[in-house]
Amino acid sequence: MAKGVCVNGCKRPRGGGEDGEEPRGARKKRRLGDGGVCPHGPKPKEKSSRLSAALFGEDCEISHDQMYELLKYAALGKCHNATQPSWCHIYHQSHLAGVVVIVLHEMSQLHFYKFYLQFKHLRKVFRHRFTLPPSSANFLANLYGEGANLNPQNTAQGSTSTSSRCIPNSSNLQWDPIIQKYGEEKQGLTSYTLTLEELKKNDYPMKGSPGCEDYMHTECDQQRTDSSPLFGLDCEMCLTAKGNEVTHVSLVDAQGQCLLNELVKPESRIVNYRTRFSGITRKILLPVKTKLADIQTRLKKMLPRDAVLVGHSLNADLQALQMIHPSVIDTSLLFARNEGRRFKLKFLAKAVLGKEIQCEQKLGHDPAEDARAALELAQFFIEQGPAKVAELNLEMLLTTERLTEISQNKSALQLQQNTIQRQLNDPPHLSKPCFLDCLQMTGQKPLLLGRQELDSSGLCQSNLSTSNKQILQRALKDVPLSTFSIIQFSLDPEYVAPHLLAGICEKVKVKLTDMLTIYAGPFDESFCLKSVKKEFGRCGPIRSLTVVTETYQPYVCIQYEMLEAAQLAVENLNGAEVAGCCIKVQRPVTGTMLDCDVLIKELELDIENEGVIYVAGLKKSLTETDLQEEFSQLKDLEALFLPRDLQSGKHRNCCFLKFQKSESAVDALGVINGWAMRGSRLRSRKALAPGHLWRWIWQMDHHNGKQRGDSLCEKKEQQSDLEQELRKKLKKLDQHIWKLYRSLQNNTLCVVLFPGVNSMHGSQSGLGLMGIKDDGERSAC
């Protein structure tokens, strides 16, 4: 610092004279403890960014669009007309040092809670946690918008996001993937139906496949010829407590006539209508009586024995319909691309047929329109032949379409700004404009690192030559140089195989069942079961209660719906007198329960549960308003969550209370338990699983999906070894993320995403964790 300059960096001299000499008395003041305070006062503290999110109770499910909202605002701020996200609030966004998104590919909420103890840093650092819908193929594009031009020359130095690719031209057709797959000669339709190997590889439901035992077969088993009839099929799905369920089905014949266009009422409760894509709303489905079984029967009757079904990624539609059909043409595979990538149906319809589908003005997709488009694409391919299709040069068309807007007027800065505004406000061809393009055009280079390489359609391809350790090393070096970074960590294919995931899912369900179950007794032969149910019901909602008679004296097995209820019963009723008997209360003694006490303790200490308590013994007739009035005397009460049965919608006899301070929550426990000692029905303890975890436990406990028991038994030993290795790898991954997090500057928004899984083998919800780094806030970690 220059001699005579203010310690705050201001231009005014420290002294009273021009040469910086101190004014009379200044030295004396310093000796007396004044400390030589600057005449301008102390240097103002820099504002810290802060994140506020109401992720409590039923408000903890966040869509991909809402995630996009958050990242767009965090990256661009108000100066680019981005708006605050609807579900959370970033204070002082302009003071953010950067945004870092960590994506854990092929991992879900199931992984986080199965290996909860291994993720010791993640669960202690990130205060905000939420559920994500199961991942889609273009998960990354959902996060930052479509239409990104994210080649290496456009991203920050060191990015491994894409590799350079040659685009074939019309004079060099032999390198086109369509020609390499089908040759140049025209062929009949049977040459383009998927082989058994292709059906299996692309997750089509097949006879004898695990998980397809109860699927209906169309029985269209007649030999196909090149004159067999084509039928276009498309479905729209909503997300239910069970997973993806069909809500709209359309079937068109070879002339484009619509044979079936029917709405379907799902069996399970809908948790996300996905209206933007499905076009389905609660009001639309309200009068619908048609069930999936009705649609299956009608389709089976409609299709001739030699029918060939046509659709775009038809495996998802057949999976949702729970039907098996042996002969299909999949247009997402028919119009082949390099490295397993796929064109979107909307692009193909425009580029090949000259038709606009899935228009932004419409509410959701029209399955009849999509089925017709897929059918016409297949007919065009068959009639024109592979050579004519290759001459369309679809790769070049796609690249040109995606670069058109950002390449216009790039010589003038003002016109660049206008382009950014158009992209942000209302682009004509994109539902979600890519805000990374906007960053690049203003000189900020986003960083993309990971095994998953992004192609121009937004789909990810794997590059297994890069290890997670290498990705971490590059991230530690390059993240500080970028204002927006996406760091992708992945597992090797054997650790995300469907059979391993199914085995883990089954083990988690068994462990959850054991943790929700308690045994109480012994009782007298003539004990009153009703009084036992009443006493244990005060701890929380009971799912089932059975009498165990195999023992010398009767015992009662009680399965609760809440982890807190089972824990309350163990803590409060063990050694108590119930139904005239002094009883013992304990959980099942199994191998999966050996670490139960450790897990319960860690759940209590989870940062998400800070300041949250569980209260049971409520009257079911009480409303949230009644409860808020009853608990109004509790200090610093911030929010109240009254769980509902996710099938019936009825309130349970318990609630969660969230307090502004953890000390206030401890005080509230003392107050409520004091009421209990004076005769109140209420019982309370620290929360273990409020919000998204409670809902996930309920879904796991009620999911009736069949597991592939035989294959699991055959591979039990191999799977156990894989699971042990996976445990170690996830612990290492947790350490990688912690090391990266520690290296971030203060005021950096960090988001960790488990995208979830969505395949024919089942779907698993994703999980998000987020926070703004502040060294002072979580120093204990």
Secondary structure, 3 states (H helix, E strand, C coil): CCCCECCCCCCCECCCCCCCCCCCCHHHHHHCCCCCCCCCCCCCCCCCCEEEECCCHHHCECCHHHHHHHHHHHHHCHHHCCCCCCCEEEECHHHCCEEEEEEECCCCHHHHHHCCCCCCCHHHHCCEEEEECCCCCCHHHHHHCECCCCCHHHCCCCCCCCCCCCCCCCCCHHHCHHHHHHCCCCCCHHHCCCCHHHHHHCCCCCCCCCCCCCCEECCCCCCCCCCCCEEEEEEEEEEECCEEEEEEEEEECCCCCEEEEEECCCCCCEEECCHHHHCCCHHHHCCCCCCHHHHHHHHHHHCCCCCEEEECCHHHHHHHHCEECCCEEEHHHHCCCHHHCCCCHHHHHHHHHCCCCCCCCCCCCCHHHHHHHHHHHHHHHHHHCHHHHHHCCHHHHHHHHHHHHHHCCCCCHHHHHHHHHHHHHCCCCCCCECHHHHHHHCCCCCEEEECEEECCCCCEEECCCCCHHHHHHHHHHHHHHCCEEEEEECCCHHHHCHHHHHHHHHHHHHHHHHHCEEEEECCCCCCCHHHHHHHHHCCCCEEEEEEECCCCCCEEEEEECCHHHHHHHHHHHCCCEECCEECEEECCCCHHHCCHHHHHHHHHHCHHHCCEEEEECCCCCCCHHHHHHHCCCCCCEEEEECCECCCCCCECCEEEEEECCHHHHHHHHHHHHHHHHCCCCCEEEECCCCHHHHHHHHHHHHCCCCCCHHHHHHCHHHHHHHHHHHHHHHHHHHHHHHHHHHHCCCCEEEEEEECCEEECCEEECEEEEEEECCCCCCCCC
